Amino acid sequence: MYQETIVLCASSAYDQKYYLNDDFKGLPEAIQEELKIMCVLYTEEIGGILSLEFEEDGCLVFHVTSDEGDLLFDEIGSVLKIKELQRTKSDLLESLELYFKVFFLGEEIGDNLE
């Protein structure tokens, strides 16, 4: 049904732009805003390009890239910031995974609740 990964949203420090995949415009406005704030603050602080992507199995992953030779990109800070976001935003991230599995992969809710 879908390719290997589906981009949920992305932010670029280089272009100073934020992108939300049109397939996810159905998310509540508050969730969309929280994603935007999270991604833009990350790229403002760390640099590079951050995208949140769903893997084939519905897991949400942080994907970070930076231009070659970008001396301002904070590679160590990136790892630390992602771990912080995974910890502080765990409820949001888990809810997004459940949303994707139910509405995009067609899984039953009972299969995903523990």
C-alpha positions in Angstrom: 0.0 0.0 0.0 2.8 2.5 1.0 6.4 2.7 0.2 9.0 1.9 2.9 8.6 5.2 4.8 6.0 7.9 4.9 7.1 11.4 5.9 4.7 12.9 8.6 6.4 16.2 8.8 9.8 17.9 8.3 11.7 21.1 9.1 14.8 22.6 7.5 17.2 25.0 9.1 18.6 25.7 5.6 15.4 26.8 4.0 13.7 27.8 7.2 10.6 25.9 6.1 8.2 23.4 7.7 6.3 20.7 5.9 3.3 18.6 7.0 2.3 15.8 4.7 -1.2 16.5 3.2 -2.2 13.0 4.2 -2.1 14.1 7.8 -4.2 17.3 7.5 -6.9 15.3 9.4 -4.9 15.4 12.6 -6.3 17.8 15.2 -5.0 21.3 14.9 -3.4 21.2 18.3 -1.4 18.1 17.3 -0.4 19.7 14.0 0.8 22.8 15.9 2.7 20.7 18.5 4.5 18.9 15.7 5.4 22.2 14.0 6.8 23.7 17.2 8.8 20.5 18.0 10.4 20.3 14.6 11.1 24.0 14.1 12.6 24.4 17.6 14.8 21.4 16.9 16.2 22.8 13.6 16.6 26.2 15.1 18.6 24.8 18.0 20.5 22.0 16.3 20.5 22.8 12.6 20.1 20.5 9.6 16.9 18.9 8.5 14.6 16.9 10.8 11.8 14.7 9.4 9.5 12.4 11.3 8.8 9.3 9.2 6.6 6.3 9.6 8.3 3.0 8.7 6.5 0.2 7.0 5.4 -1.4 10.3 4.0 1.9 11.6 6.9 2.9 13.9 7.6 6.6 13.9 11.3 7.5 13.6 13.3 10.7 13.7 15.4 11.1 10.5 18.2 13.8 10.6 20.3 15.0 7.7 22.7 17.9 7.3 24.6 19.4 4.5 28.1 18.1 4.0 30.5 20.6 5.5 27.9 22.2 7.7 30.1 23.2 10.6 27.2 24.7 12.6 25.3 21.4 12.7 25.4 20.0 16.3 25.7 16.2 15.8 26.0 15.4 19.5 23.3 17.8 20.4 21.1 16.2 17.8 21.3 12.8 19.5 20.6 14.3 22.9 17.7 16.4 21.7 16.1 13.4 20.0 16.3 11.4 23.1 14.8 14.3 25.1 11.9 14.6 22.6 11.3 10.8 22.7 11.1 11.0 26.5 9.1 14.2 26.9 6.8 13.7 23.9 6.3 9.9 24.3 2.5 10.2 24.6 2.3 12.2 21.4 4.6 9.9 19.5 2.8 6.8 20.6 -0.6 8.3 19.7 0.7 9.2 16.3 1.9 5.6 15.7 -1.5 4.3 16.8 -3.2 6.8 14.5 -1.1 5.7 11.5 -1.5 2.0 12.2 -5.3 2.3 12.4 -6.1 4.8 9.7 -3.3 4.1 7.2 -2.4 0.5 7.7 -6.0 -0.6 8.6 -5.0 -2.4 11.8 -7.6 -3.1 14.5 -7.4 -0.9 17.6 -7.5 -4.0 19.8 -4.4 -5.3 18.1 -2.5 -2.2 19.2 -3.6 -1.6 22.7 -1.6 -3.3 25.5 
